Amino acid sequence: MQEELARVILFTITMSVIAVVCILPLGIPLAWILARGNWRGKALVETLVSLPLVLPPVAVGLILLKLLGRRGPLGRFFESLGIEVAFTWKAVVVASAVMAFPLLVRTARTSFENVDLRLESLARTLGKGPWGVFWSVSLPLASRGILAATLLAFARALGEFGATMMVAGNIQGETSTLSLSIYHLIQLGEDSQAWTLCGISIGIAFLAVLASELLNQKARARET
């Protein structure tokens, strides 16, 4: 049984890391764009990004299942490529990524908003284009806050339950994460093992959030 618990822990951490890595290339530039000025459609984009934070996770999972199921538009597309997503480990990654994405963007956006705009303007006067400014000025100065955002997104992905249950199921040995395993063990009356996994989950999440807070404190101290 210890072997199974270790497998679940390793699987959950791996899926969470993959999910966060997948959302970074889109989430970080989007956070920077949202942090800079007002433009047409900005409020709509902000609303769409934040929506998974306020929707019931099972509703998000139902939408993902509709899209990624065999009869869904994305599901049919991936199936034509020989890739099955729903009720596989890939669905765990997708659900975790979707639920962690808003937290990543919102936290990283705050970091970009704290970057001195005068430094970005100076870079433009030296011939840097928008993306040149992003890579050479904004990203390095906001790096600690972005790392903090990444850790928070990881913690959110780690604890994902509702959306994962809907689109990936709780298939033992294939899609079962820490959260799903705790739920399954409680159903079986294995309370002691469920509490063990609960404690491990709390410990990992605590360390991730603590590291994020320490990074945010250092970032704020540097700004002052």
C-alpha positions in Angstrom: 0.0 0.0 0.0 2.9 2.3 0.7 4.0 1.8 -2.9 0.6 2.9 -4.1 0.6 6.0 -1.9 4.1 6.9 -3.2 2.9 6.5 -6.8 -0.1 8.7 -6.2 2.0 11.4 -4.7 4.6 11.3 -7.5 1.9 11.2 -10.1 0.1 14.3 -8.7 3.3 16.3 -8.4 4.3 15.4 -11.9 0.9 16.3 -13.4 0.9 19.6 -11.5 4.4 20.5 -12.7 3.5 19.7 -16.3 0.3 21.7 -16.0 2.1 24.8 -14.7 4.9 24.5 -17.4 2.1 24.3 -20.1 0.4 27.5 -18.9 3.6 29.6 -18.4 4.2 30.5 -22.1 0.7 32.0 -22.4 0.0 33.1 -18.9 3.1 35.3 -18.3 2.9 37.4 -21.6 -0.9 37.7 -21.0 -0.3 39.0 -17.5 2.1 41.6 -18.8 -0.3 42.7 -21.5 -3.1 43.0 -19.0 -0.8 45.0 -16.7 -0.1 47.6 -19.4 -2.7 50.3 -20.2 -6.3 50.1 -21.3 -7.3 48.6 -24.7 -10.5 47.5 -26.3 -11.7 44.2 -25.0 -9.4 44.2 -22.0 -12.3 43.8 -19.5 -13.7 40.9 -21.5 -10.3 39.1 -21.5 -9.9 39.7 -17.8 -13.4 38.3 -17.2 -12.7 35.2 -19.3 -9.4 34.6 -17.5 -10.9 34.9 -14.1 -14.0 32.8 -14.8 -12.6 29.4 -13.6 -12.0 31.1 -10.2 -15.7 31.7 -9.6 -17.3 28.8 -11.6 -17.9 25.5 -9.8 -14.9 23.3 -10.7 -17.4 20.5 -11.7 -18.9 23.0 -14.2 -15.5 23.7 -15.7 -14.9 19.9 -15.8 -18.2 19.4 -17.6 -17.2 22.0 -20.2 -13.8 20.4 -20.7 -15.5 17.0 -21.0 -17.8 18.3 -23.7 -14.9 19.8 -25.6 -12.4 16.9 -25.1 -14.8 13.9 -25.2 -14.8 11.7 -28.2 -17.8 13.6 -29.6 -16.5 17.0 -28.7 -14.8 19.3 -31.3 -11.3 19.1 -29.7 -11.8 15.4 -28.8 -12.5 14.5 -32.5 -9.5 16.6 -33.6 -7.1 14.9 -31.2 -8.6 11.5 -32.0 -7.8 12.1 -35.7 -4.2 12.5 -34.6 -4.3 9.3 -32.6 -4.4 11.1 -29.3 -7.0 10.3 -26.6 -7.4 13.0 -23.9 -10.5 12.4 -21.9 -10.1 10.0 -19.0 -6.3 9.8 -19.4 -3.4 11.5 -17.6 -3.6 14.2 -20.3 -7.0 15.2 -19.0 -5.6 15.6 -15.5 -3.0 18.0 -16.9 -5.7 20.0 -18.8 -8.0 20.3 -15.8 -5.2 21.3 -13.5 -3.9 23.8 -16.1 -7.3 25.4 -16.6 -7.9 25.8 -12.9 -4.4 27.1 -12.1 -4.3 29.5 -15.1 -6.3 32.4 -13.5 -4.2 32.4 -10.3 -1.0 32.5 -12.3 -2.1 35.4 -14.5 -3.6 37.5 -11.7 -0.5 37.1 -9.4 2.0 37.7 -12.2 0.0 40.7 -13.4 0.5 42.3 -10.0 4.2 41.8 -10.3 4.3 43.5 -13.7 2.2 46.4 -12.4 4.9 47.0 -9.8 7.6 47.4 -12.5 8.7 51.0 -12.9 7.2 52.2 -16.2 10.0 54.8 -16.5 12.4 51.9 -17.0 10.3 50.5 -19.8 10.0 53.9 -21.4 13.8 54.2 -21.3 14.2 50.9 -23.0 11.9 52.1 -25.8 14.0 55.2 -26.3 17.0 52.9 -26.8 15.2 51.2 -29.7 13.6 48.3 -27.9 10.2 47.1 -29.3 7.4 45.9 -27.1 8.6 42.4 -26.8 12.2 43.6 -26.5 11.1 45.6 -23.5 9.2 42.6 -22.1 12.3 40.3 -22.3 15.0 42.7 -21.3 13.2 44.9 -18.6 9.8 43.7 -17.5 10.4 40.0 -17.1 13.7 40.3 -15.2 12.3 42.9 -12.8 9.2 40.9 -12.1 11.0 37.6 -11.9 10.5 37.0 -8.2 6.8 37.8 -8.4 6.5 35.5 -11.4 8.2 32.7 -9.5 5.8 33.3 -6.6 2.8 33.2 -9.1 4.2 29.9 -10.5 4.3 28.4 -7.0 0.8 29.4 -6.3 -0.4 27.9 -9.6 1.4 24.7 -8.7 -0.3 24.6 -5.3 -3.7 25.2 -7.0 -3.0 22.4 -9.5 -1.9 20.1 -6.7 -5.3 20.4 -5.0 -7.5 20.3 -8.0 -10.5 17.9 -7.6 -13.8 18.8 -9.3 -12.8 19.5 -12.9 -10.3 16.5 -12.8 -13.1 14.2 -11.6 -15.3 15.2 -14.5 -12.9 15.1 -17.4 -10.4 12.5 -16.2 -12.3 10.3 -13.7 -10.8 8.5 -10.8 -9.1 5.6 -12.5 -6.8 3.9 -10.1 -3.3 3.7 -11.4 -4.0 6.0 -14.3 -5.7 9.3 -13.3 -6.0 9.1 -9.6 -4.4 12.2 -7.9 -4.0 13.1 -4.2 -7.4 14.8 -4.0 -9.2 12.0 -5.8 -7.4 9.3 -3.8 -8.4 11.0 -0.5 -12.1 11.0 -1.7 -11.8 7.4 -2.8 -10.3 6.2 0.5 -13.0 8.0 2.5 -15.6 6.2 0.5 -13.9 2.9 1.3 -13.7 3.7 5.0 -9.9 3.9 4.9 -9.8 7.0 7.0 -6.3 6.5 8.3 -4.8 6.3 4.8 -7.0 9.2 3.7 -5.6 11.3 6.6 -2.1 10.4 5.6 -2.6 11.6 2.1 -4.4 14.7 3.4 -1.4 15.5 5.6 1.0 15.1 2.7 -1.1 17.2 0.5 -1.3 20.0 3.1 2.5 19.8 3.7 3.4 20.2 0.0 0.8 23.0 -0.5 2.0 24.7 2.7 5.7 24.7 1.4 4.6 26.0 -2.0 2.5 28.8 -0.6 5.2 29.7 2.0 7.9 29.9 -0.6 5.5 32.1 -2.7 4.9 34.5 0.2 8.6 34.8 1.0 9.4 35.6 -2.6 6.6 38.2 -2.6 8.0 39.8 0.5 11.5 40.0 -1.0 10.0 41.5 -4.2 8.1 44.2 -2.2 11.2 44.9 -0.1 13.3 45.5 -3.3 10.7 47.9 -4.6 10.8 50.0 -1.4 
